[in-house]
Amino acid sequence: MEDYSKLKAIAGRLRRHIINMVAAANSGHPGGSLSAAEIITALYFKLMNVDVAQPRWPERDIFVLSKGHATPVYYAALAERGFFSPEELTSFRAVNSRLQGHPDREKTPGVDMTTGSLGQGLSAANGMALGAKLDGQHQRWIYVLLGDGELQEGQVWEAAMTAAHYALDNVIAFVDWNGLQIDGEVSRVMNVACIKDKFAAFNWHVQEINGHDFGEIFAAVERAKEAKGRPSVIIARTIKGKGVSFMENQAGWHGKAPGQEQALQALKELEVE
């Protein structure tokens, strides 16, 4: 069995960065950032071919954070990967900072797509994937991370149809399926189930995994890369607020910053991970 201890340690550091960033800014989205830590770690520290010295390297793999509010985990990964200093994370959401509440490809090194309006990321990923194919860059992979609540947006399904129509087998989408959005349970706000059946009906290669298990993440990506002629989606079951006891499975922590004592408690719990 492969040892994922180093990756687990990185995911732990990302979670601690998330708490520190959101607490310092007194603003941000901790819940859905904490739930995506393993997925983002797997991408930036194992799967993606990137060059920190050349953030716009033409042959790099691409990542699109469609759930653009989850920048705390995204910026934490970019900093740990070396695109900029981790010290800059303290400027999160500050006026004139490069690290705004939603990612901006014109400001932040390593960001491939400006996002924020939910539902648009998969369409952008499709364009990049089609462009790579037209340029003959068949070795490039375009990854996109969607939120489960985001699947309520109609544009996601237009993009799903488009990706299948153009046989964009270089698109690998993750759905961070933690079951909660800002207004509560996704199933109560606007039920998107059954996600697997919906993507399958659009002729996607579909898998469902534990989104906190590195072994399952890597195995799913390998299978996705072997699915020729159609795009792939990996539905990752996760826990919102993962790693912090009082945040786990609580919709109230979707977009709320912890106070000083809460942040200290969260950091203490995350040191044990």
Helices and strands as residue ranges (DSSP letters): H 5-25, H 31-34, H 37-42, I 43-47, E 62-65, H 71-81, G 86-91, H 121-134, E 142-147, G 149-152, H 154-165, E 171-177, E 180-181, E 184-185, H 186-190, H 195-201, E 205-210, H 214-226, E 232-237, G 251-253, H 260-271
